[in-house]
Amino acid sequence: MADRSVGTRIKQYILNNGISQSFVSTKTNIPTNTLNAILNGKRNLLAEEYFLICEALGVPLQTFKDAEKQAS
């Protein structure tokens, strides 16, 4: 579902909004090292993780996918 570029868009979003990776890790129960690898494009983002991250950030599921369409 989601690819590495989605992870980097999530990273940019949390940086722009002053959200810490540890906050997202705690809210999603995704280990910090795993989350960091996702956000830095070193690991693919699973669909379940994407749902958890969007829920933790309080954003609609399309938030990071829409950017993909807009960039085209």
Contacts in CASP RR format, 6 or more apart in sequence:
PFRMAT RR
TARGET T0000
AUTHOR 0000-0000-0000
METHOD contacts of the structure
MODEL  1
MADRSVGTRIKQYILNNGISQSFVSTKTNIPTNTLNAILNGKRNLLAEEY
FLICEALGVPLQTFKDAEKQAS
1 45 0 8 1.000
1 46 0 8 1.000
1 47 0 8 1.000
1 50 0 8 1.000
2 44 0 8 1.000
2 45 0 8 1.000
2 46 0 8 1.000
2 47 0 8 1.000
2 49 0 8 1.000
2 50 0 8 1.000
2 64 0 8 1.000
2 65 0 8 1.000
3 44 0 8 1.000
3 45 0 8 1.000
4 41 0 8 1.000
4 44 0 8 1.000
4 45 0 8 1.000
5 68 0 8 1.000
6 45 0 8 1.000
6 50 0 8 1.000
6 64 0 8 1.000
6 65 0 8 1.000
6 68 0 8 1.000
7 38 0 8 1.000
7 39 0 8 1.000
7 41 0 8 1.000
7 45 0 8 1.000
7 64 0 8 1.000
8 39 0 8 1.000
8 40 0 8 1.000
8 41 0 8 1.000
9 64 0 8 1.000
9 67 0 8 1.000
9 68 0 8 1.000
10 38 0 8 1.000
10 39 0 8 1.000
10 45 0 8 1.000
10 53 0 8 1.000
10 57 0 8 1.000
10 64 0 8 1.000
11 39 0 8 1.000
11 40 0 8 1.000
13 19 0 8 1.000
13 57 0 8 1.000
13 59 0 8 1.000
13 63 0 8 1.000
13 64 0 8 1.000
14 20 0 8 1.000
14 21 0 8 1.000
14 24 0 8 1.000
14 39 0 8 1.000
14 57 0 8 1.000
19 57 0 8 1.000
21 32 0 8 1.000
21 35 0 8 1.000
21 36 0 8 1.000
21 39 0 8 1.000
22 32 0 8 1.000
23 56 0 8 1.000
24 30 0 8 1.000
24 35 0 8 1.000
24 53 0 8 1.000
24 56 0 8 1.000
24 57 0 8 1.000
25 31 0 8 1.000
25 32 0 8 1.000
25 35 0 8 1.000
27 52 0 8 1.000
27 55 0 8 1.000
27 56 0 8 1.000
28 35 0 8 1.000
28 49 0 8 1.000
28 52 0 8 1.000
28 53 0 8 1.000
28 55 0 8 1.000
28 56 0 8 1.000
29 52 0 8 1.000
30 38 0 8 1.000
30 49 0 8 1.000
30 52 0 8 1.000
30 53 0 8 1.000
34 43 0 8 1.000
37 43 0 8 1.000
38 44 0 8 1.000
38 45 0 8 1.000
38 49 0 8 1.000
45 53 0 8 1.000
50 61 0 8 1.000
50 64 0 8 1.000
51 61 0 8 1.000
54 60 0 8 1.000
54 61 0 8 1.000
54 63 0 8 1.000
54 64 0 8 1.000
57 63 0 8 1.000
END
